[in-house]
Amino acid sequence: MQYLEIRGGKKLSGSVTISGAKNAALPVIAATILSDKPVTLTNLPDVVDIRTLLKLLTMLGGKVDHEGTVAHIDNGPISSHKAVYEIVSQMRASILVLGPLLTRFGECEVSLPGGCAIGQRPIDLHLKALEAMGAEIAIESGYVHAKAPHGLHGAKIIFDKITVGGTENVVMAAAMAKGTTTIINAAKEPEIVQLCEMIADAGVKIEGIGSNELTIEGTDGRPLAFKTVEIIPDRIEAGTYLCAGAITQSEITLEKVNAEHIRASIDKLESMGCSFDISENSITIHPAEVIKPVNLITIEYPGFPTDMQAQFMAVAALAEGESLIEERLFENRFMHVSELNRLGADIWLKGSVAAVKGVDQLHGADVMATDLRASSALVLAGLVADGVTNVRRIYHLDRGYDDLEGKLSALGADIVRKKDGK
Ligand code: EPZ
């Protein structure tokens, strides 16, 4: 098994280029199913989740030519409509093929994703919305069997809860449905804006892009023809590097980043004593002399993202005073707490709230990554812990961070990937 060995205490300096956003690229890749013509995607991050979804397209019969940050995809030849357990169990976001497969082919089978380390993560809202659009859905032997023999039709969808994946699935399904679909209480993350713009650029009329209410006029079964899509910068990767600057009290610059997308993280780091120089594509963080405590609650965009909660907890672990961190999106997204405590943090957990009492110093230890963002929080803590921190189970990190150790090493961190027994 691979792990990261980090010798903490090094100051960082210089600049780091932010990769394309995993969570924007995944729905964009799924949306290519709406087309029977070739499409090119650029600025893809080099992470396992992207390769997994591209592999799923090839298993469906699509042709994928993927190298580096670019993929040429031709979903004209798709002949299978089944997303198998082997892939979906590796990556829940595979559920994003449900809407596009169903709306283009009138039928599909997608394995149920099951639970995950951060919570139950049901897909009931995706299914309810597709049923309202005319889909017949049955769950059998662990698979969602969906049928719409006469195509999907437009509907008024009111989401009980804001859901990123649910909104993406319905937007894609609505793009080729008959008539108009309105989504009320839609998610409005930048990745949803990118998906809507990609579909709108293909000639589908979409109103309300970037708002909580989307209206989509479907093509009534006509496949779309997409222009080349350049994936937007990864706001969570960017936020993670800002936290690296904050926790190591180093001045670093992020290149190819959109500051608007990470406003909530910047505001919180400002309240912790950091300051920023922001230009069109770059952000320089000037660290706090003394890290101040922070209170934060995770909510939907543009609020503070759940995907940054663990990283902020690592920074708060070294603040002068007590921070309160409340997780509202996922019921089990605190697995990093006990690992951070193994490194000497003083975090007390009650229900969905963590009280983080800042300590003067963290101490290196062996720790276990439990999910993608929890893993990056442990790496951040390792950057300042004295001695050696070994972060294990880093396959979680590889799912979503493009060359984390390479980028951190280039900034001056002492971090190497090792294999057990070597
Ligand atoms: C997306 O997951 C992201 N994944 C997650 O990032 C992110 O944490 C999450 O949005 C919230 O921002 C991708 O974009 C691939 P949701 P998603 O549907 O779409 C509940 C990362 O680390 N819900 O917005 O699965 C759900 O349980 C990952 O990169 C239902 O109850 O999240 C959760 O409590 C982790 N029923 C809340 O809604 C449903 O049918 C929000 O989930 C769907 C969701």
Residues whose N, C-alpha, C, O or C-beta is under 5 A from the ligand:
A	BS01	EPZ	N23 L26 A93 R121 P122 I123 D124 L125 H126 K161 I162 T163 V164 G165 G166 T306 D307 L329 F330 L372 R373
